[in-house]
Amino acid sequence: MPYVITSSALGAEDTPPASDRIVMGGIGIGNMGRGDQGAFLGRADVQYVAVCDVRQAPATRPRRR
């Protein structure tokens, strides 16, 4: 069976390869978590994939970035 390796896994033009990328999610993004999240979102080697917060506003804010 042949394996398919996507270009994003190997590193496309604007995406670092999986071995050079940090994949993360945030739990509790209000208050201090918002500053930490902003720092990570500004990095090209970070792929932010999930956000969870009991309050709806902090949980949906990152989607708009």
C-alpha positions, 0 to 999 in steps of 0.5 A: 500500500503506498503512503501519501505524505502531504506537502504540509508535513514535509514543509511547503513554501510558507509552512515549516516541516512537521519536525520543525513545527509546534502544534498546540491548543489552549485551555483557559484563554482568558486573562493571562492565557490571552497574552501567552496565546498571542505570543505563540500566534505570532510565531511562524513555527507554531500551529495553533489547532484548538481553543477551549474556555468556559466563556464563549468570548475568549474561546471564539476570539482566536478564530478571528486572527 
